[in-house]
Amino acid sequence: MPRILFIALFISTFFQIACTWAPLSQRGEKVRVLEPYEINSCVKKGKTTVSVRAKVAGIERNKKDVSKELERLARNAAPDLNGDTVVAASPIKKGKQTFHIYKCVDPQN
């Protein structure tokens, strides 16, 4: 019986690590992710700090998955500040990252 429990726990942990937990909202779909050099004509609206689990059951998650989830969360937050663009403002540290939020399309409105 303990062997079956171990296998079930292993499979459960594997799927949790492989899954994406941060879905992109309908409003977030319209938000772009740009690099700092691409926002010359944009107006800064604010910033957001987002976080996801970097480890599950003591196992490091895939860095690319963590990065994509953080971007999705930042994109989801941008419309709340009337933004349409996000730019990473810090490196990822323990599943946490700061993004600046900009209005680039019709920035004066």
Phi, psi and omega in degrees: 000317179300328179295319178295319178298317178299315181296317179297318178296318179298313181296317179299315179296318179302313182292326177294321179291323184281339186282153173262127185255350184249091179288151178274127180286167179298319179289325180293335179299333183274355183268134180265156173247119182237171175266158182305325182288351184263005188245028184303321184261015183264160177250127179288131182253341181155202178212162176220144174245124184240157180211151175220170177289126177270339179228146174231125182054037178079004181253130178298134175279161178301126183299324179294319178296316179299314180300315181295320179294320177297318176299317180298315179297320178295317178298321178295328183279332186304314181299334179295337178252019182061034179257158177231004184213142174236148178226128178300131182248354179208162173285166177282129179226113180054042177079015183233142180206146177257140177233141170272145180248131183233158169248113184250330179269117183053061188296342182278354179252000000 
